[in-house]
Amino acid sequence: MKMMINKPLVLTYLYLLIYILLSSGVILYNKWVLSPKYFNFPFPITLTMIHMGFSGVVAFFLVRVFKVVSPVKMTFEIYATCVVPISAFFASSLWFGNTAYLHISVAFIQMLKALMPVATFFMAVLCGTDKARLDVFLNMVLVSVGVVISSYGEIHFNIVGTLYQVTGIVAEALRLVLTQVLLQKKGLTLNPITSLYYIAPCSFVFLFVPWYLLEKPMMEVSQIQFNFWIFFSNALCALALNFSIFLVIGRTGAVTIRVAGVLKDWILIALSTVIFPESTITGLNIIGYAIALCGVVMYNYIKVKDVRASSQLPVESIPDRIAKDWKLEKKSSDIFNPNNSSDNNGGNINSEPQIDEEAPLIASSRLSHIGRTQVSNHGV
C-alpha cells in the first residue's frame, strides 16, 4: 500500500525546523560577535544599528523596487503616534537585549526570557487590553518563582547583565502592547516586511543617539576589528530569521508556534553550553527553569483555550490544527484595512507576538509584530 504524504504538513514542519535553526543560530552568532572571549566586538548598539540599517534597506527594495508587498497607507499622524513610539521601545528592547550578551551566558538569558509573559501580562492589564485574573496571576507567580530559583543557581550571575535583559524584556512587552493598542486602533496591520520598512529606519534613528554618546567615543580610541563578511553574514542571518517567521506564521497555529518556541529554548540552552564552555548550567538552573516553563505552558494553555472558547472552535490535534490553519491562511492574500481604502493593501500575515520567546497570546486578537529580531529574543 502506497503511503500518502501530506505535503503541506511536511512543508510546515520544514519551515518550523528552519525557524528553530535560524533563531538559535542568530542568538549564538550575536553572542560570538559581542563576546570579548571570541570575536571581541563589544559594541551592541553598533551591531543592532547594522541589523536595522540592513533590514531597512532590504525592506525598501522589497516594497518599492521589487514590489513584493504593497506599502500600507501611512499618514503623518499614524506614523507619529504609532510607528515612532513602537520603534522607540523596539530599539530599546534590542539594545538592552544585545548588551546582556556582554555580561551573562546565552543559557541564562533564555531562562530569564521566561519572564516575557509576566511582563506582557502586567503591561496589558495596565493598558486595559487584558483583565486581571486569579488563575493567570498564579501562573505568573509560578513563572517568577522559577526564574528566581534559576537565577540563584546561576554560577556566573551578573547583576548588570540581568538588569539589562530584564529591562529589554519590559521594553519588548511595552512594544507588544503598544502594537495592539495603537495599530489596531487605527485599523492598521503590518506584515514583517512592511514592519521592517516603516520601523527599521525609525529604530535606526533612535539607536543613533545613544550610539553617538556611548559607543562612538569608545570606538575611536579602541582598536576594533571590522570584518565585512562577519557583519554582513550576521545581518543576513537576522534577515533570514525574519522571513522564516513570515513563513511559519502563515502556516501554523498558535499551539504549534508555542511548542516550537519551547523546543527552541531547550535546544538553545543545550547548544550554548557546548559552543561556549563557560556557559555552565547547574541542577538548580534546570529546576528553576522547569518550574518557570510549567507556568508558561499553563498560561499558554489558558490563553489558547480562551481563544477557542470565544470562537467556539472544537479542540483539535496539533497536526489537524496545523493543516486547517494553513488552508485558512492560504485563502487570504491581502491585508484588510477597515478604512476600506484600496491603497491600503499589502501582503497579509496574521502575526503572533514574539513567537521566538514565550510571549503570551492576547485572546482578543493577534498582534502585528516584527520578527525579533529580531528582536530581542533572537537578540538581533
C-alpha positions, 0 to 999 in steps of 0.5 A: 500500500502506497503511503500518502504524504501530506505535503503541506504538513511536511512543508510546515514542519520544514519551515518550523525546523528552519525557524528553530535553526535560524533563531538559535543560530542568530542568538549564538552568532550575536553572542560570538560577535559581542563576546570579548572571549571570541570575536571581541566586538563589544559594541551592541548598539553598533551591531543592532544599528547594522541589523536595522540599517540592513533590514531597512534597506532590504525592506525598501527594495522589497516594497518599492523596487521589487514590489513584493508587498504593497506599502500600507497607507501611512499618514503623518499622524499614524506614523507619529503616534504609532510607528515612532513610539513602537520603534522607540521601545523596539530599539530599546528592547534590542539594545538592552537585549544585545548588551546582556550578551556582554555580561551573562551566558546565552543559557541564562538569558533564555531562562530569564526570557521566561519572564516575557509573559509576566511582563506582557501580562502586567503591561496589558492589564495596565493598558486595559487590553487584558483583565486581571485574573486569579488563575493567570496571576498564579501562573505568573507567580509560578513563572517568577518563582522559577526564574528566581530559583534559576537565577540563584543557581546561576554560577556566573550571575551578573547583576548588570547583565540581568538588569539589562535583559530584564529591562529589554524584556519590559521594553519588548512587552511595552512594544507588544502592547503598544502594537495592539493598542495603537495599530489596531486602533487605527485599523492598521496591520503590518506584515514583517516586511512592511514592519521592517520598512516603516520601523527599521529606519525609525529604530535606526534613528533612535539607536543613533543617539545613544550610539553617538554618546556611548559607543562612538567615543569608545570606538575611536580610541579602541582598536576594533576589528571590522570584518565585512563578511562577519557583519554582513553574514550576521545581518543576513542571518537576522534577515533570514530569521525574519522571513522564516517567521513570515513563513511559519506564521502563515502556516501554523497555529498558535499551539504549534508556534508555542511548542516550537518556541519551547523546543527552541529554548531547550535546544538553545540552552543545550547548544550554548553550553557546548559552543561556549564552555563557560556557559555552565548550567547547574541542577538548580538552573534546570529546576528553576527553569522547569518550574518557570516553563510549567507556568508558561505552558499553563498560561499558554494553555489558558490563553489558547483555550480562551481563544477557542472558547470565544470562537467556539472552535472544537479542540483539535490535534496539533497536526489537524490544527496545523493543516486547517490553519494553513488552508485558512491562511492560504485563502487570504492574500491581502491585508484588510484595512477597515478604512476600506481604502484600496491603497491600503493593501499589502501582503497579509500575515496574521502575526503572533507576538514574539513567537521566538520567546514565550510571549503570551497570546492576547485572546482578543486578537493577534498582534502585528509584530516584527520578527525579533529580531529580531528582536530581542529574543533572537537578540538581533 
